[in-house]
Structures are given as C-alpha cells and as structure tokens.
Amino acid sequence: MIPNELEHYLFDHIPLSKALQVSVLEIREDEVVVEAPLSANINHCSTVFGGSASAVAILAAWSLLYIRLKNVGINSQLVIQRNTMEYEHPIAGDFVARSSLTHAVDWSKFIRMLSRKGKARISVSSVLECNGKLVGHLKGDFVAFSNAK
C-alpha cells in the first residue's frame, strides 16, 4: 500500500482523519508517518488541541498495525483498547506522528495468537514532532479480532 491509498482508506473509514486533515507521509514496514496541520487542529491558545494530537498519534499507530496485518494477508477488525498520551511541549505548528511497535519482538507472538485464538493484543507507540522537536508521545494497546468481515 502506498501513502495515498492509506490516506484515502482513512478518509473513507475513519472520517475524523479527514476533519483533522491528516496526510500520510511515509509507510515502512516498521513505521507509519502521518502529518496534520495546526490550522485544522488549533485550540484557543493557538496551539494544537490535545485531543487532535492524541487522535493523530492513535491514527499513526493504528495505521502501522493495519498495514502490517494486510502485508501478511490477515483481514481483521483492529481497535484500540487503551492508551496513554504525554505532552512534552505545546505544539505550535504543523506536526507529525511516527508510529512504531513498542516491542518489535512481540509481532510474531501477536500473529501466532491471532491465528490460534482469533484475538490478540499488541502495544504500539507514536511520537509527535513539531519542527523537528519531540512534543509528545503515545503508548497504545490494540486488539485485533480475526473473525471480522
């Protein structure tokens, strides 16, 4: 899948991504990078609204799992179970979210469990950057269900 295809998928299936004006910049096996503009996510202090920052971080993390599952031919329902978001600095401009597996070695265990039990959990992290500076990070636990249509 190329960035443009993922972006259209997000817009069609997760309408909030369109409202946030998310752009998919990069897709790699171990990372998905998305960007969002300040203008669509601004708060009363002229910085990014925390809920928008969290949503963009979750979208990047979810997208990484979605792409990885598609790449191994697994069709599943993928949802976030819980997350923690920490904000290091106010986000005063356009920003990116870079996702990665929290523990890369967990991937094979995740796939085995999903194949055997029809359900599996995995942690994904996203870091938020603005103008090359770390401004926040998310840790999210996601659940995949293999019996999805």
C-alpha positions in Angstrom: 0.0 0.0 0.0 1.3 3.5 -0.8 0.7 6.6 1.3 -2.1 8.0 -0.9 -4.0 4.7 -0.7 -3.8 4.6 3.1 -4.9 8.2 3.3 -8.0 7.5 1.2 -8.8 4.5 3.3 -8.6 6.5 6.5 -10.8 9.3 5.0 -13.4 6.7 3.9 -13.4 4.6 7.0 -12.3 6.9 9.8 -14.0 10.3 8.9 -12.2 12.1 11.8 -9.0 11.7 9.9 -10.4 13.9 7.1 -11.6 16.5 9.6 -8.1 16.6 11.1 -6.7 16.9 7.6 -4.2 14.1 8.1 -1.7 13.4 5.4 0.2 10.1 5.2 3.8 10.9 4.5 5.6 7.5 4.8 4.8 3.9 5.1 7.6 1.5 6.0 7.5 -2.0 7.5 8.3 -0.7 10.9 6.9 2.9 10.8 4.0 4.9 9.5 4.4 8.7 9.5 1.4 11.0 9.3 1.1 14.8 9.4 -1.6 17.2 10.4 -1.8 21.0 10.1 -2.1 23.4 13.0 -4.9 25.2 11.2 -7.3 22.2 11.3 -6.4 21.3 14.9 -6.0 24.7 16.6 -7.2 25.5 20.1 -7.9 28.8 22.0 -4.1 29.2 22.7 -3.1 29.0 19.0 -1.5 25.6 19.6 -2.7 22.1 18.7 -5.7 20.9 20.7 -4.7 17.9 22.8 -7.5 15.7 21.6 -6.4 16.3 18.0 -2.8 15.4 18.9 -3.9 12.2 20.6 -6.2 11.3 17.7 -3.3 11.8 15.1 -1.0 9.7 17.3 -3.6 6.9 17.5 -4.2 7.1 13.7 -0.5 6.6 13.1 -0.3 3.6 15.5 -3.5 2.0 14.1 -2.3 2.5 10.6 1.0 0.7 11.3 -0.9 -2.4 12.5 -3.4 -2.2 9.7 -0.6 -2.1 7.1 1.4 -4.9 8.7 -1.7 -7.2 9.0 -2.6 -6.5 5.4 1.0 -7.3 4.3 0.8 -10.8 5.9 -2.7 -11.4 4.4 -4.7 -11.2 7.6 -8.1 -9.5 7.5 -9.1 -8.4 11.0 -11.0 -5.9 13.0 -8.5 -3.7 14.7 -9.4 -1.5 17.7 -7.6 0.5 20.4 -8.1 -0.9 23.9 -6.3 1.8 25.9 -3.7 4.5 25.6 -1.6 7.0 27.5 -0.6 10.3 26.0 2.0 12.6 27.3 2.6 16.1 26.0 6.2 17.4 26.4 5.6 20.8 24.8 2.8 22.9 23.3 2.5 22.1 19.6 2.7 25.5 17.8 2.7 24.4 14.2 2.1 21.5 11.8 3.1 18.2 13.4 3.9 14.6 12.6 3.2 11.4 14.3 5.7 8.5 13.9 4.5 5.1 14.9 6.5 2.0 15.8 5.9 -1.3 17.7 6.7 -0.8 21.3 8.5 -4.1 21.4 9.2 -5.3 17.9 9.7 -8.9 19.1 6.1 -9.0 20.1 4.9 -9.1 16.4 5.4 -12.8 15.8 3.7 -13.6 19.1 0.8 -11.3 18.2 0.4 -13.1 14.8 0.6 -16.5 16.4 -2.0 -15.6 19.0 -4.3 -14.0 16.4 -4.1 -17.1 14.2 -4.7 -19.6 17.1 -7.2 -17.7 19.3 -8.8 -15.3 16.8 -7.8 -12.4 19.1 -4.5 -10.8 20.0 -3.1 -7.7 21.7 -0.1 -5.6 20.9 1.4 -2.3 22.0 2.3 0.5 19.6 4.0 3.8 20.2 3.8 7.1 18.4 6.0 10.1 18.9 4.8 13.6 18.0 7.2 16.0 16.5 6.9 19.7 15.5 9.7 21.5 13.7 12.0 18.6 14.4 11.3 18.7 18.2 9.7 15.9 20.3 6.5 17.3 21.6 4.6 14.3 22.8 4.3 10.5 22.8 1.6 7.9 22.9 1.6 4.3 24.0 -1.5 2.4 22.8 -2.6 -1.2 23.3 -4.5 -2.5 20.3 -6.7 -5.6 19.9 -7.2 -7.5 16.6 -10.1 -9.9 16.0 -9.6 -12.3 13.1 -13.2 -13.1 12.7 -14.0 -9.6 11.2 -15.5 -9.4 7.7 
